[in-house]
Amino acid sequence: MKDRADARTLDLLDDWTAPDVTVHYDGDTAPRGPDLDQRIAQAVSRTLSDDGRSREEIAEAMGAVLGHRMPKNTLDGYAAPSRGDHAISLARAIALMEVTGDVRVVAQELRRLGYAVIPDRYLGAVEEAMTAEQIEHLEAKRKIARRAWRGGHR
């Protein structure tokens, strides 16, 4: 930390904020709407357009994951919000996520339920934070107990 009289020394943490490690859509790009099927269709469409491969290539790769042919027309239907009768199954959504590496399809809806999707490499940091929180709780209990038996009857 810099001394108040020292205006030449920069504080490296002045403008630093912790990075957001959750998987999510940036800014206003998240699928919107009151209808779950439409939001999922928008998310599938976004995943397909962000991938860079053709829908045929993605459908073929999904078929390999699923163990059966995945028609491109079916994939097109999953990406069409107007086709509410043609929603993607969980198995096919997982295949899409595996093939594209884009898990935002489910991450957005899990967020609405109070859950966050984070990359595995951050699980240790989450566990560490939870452990630190538990240690703080136990330390507070220990201090109360210590006061009760050491100084409570003077």
Beta strands, then each sheet from edge to edge (+ up, - down):
end
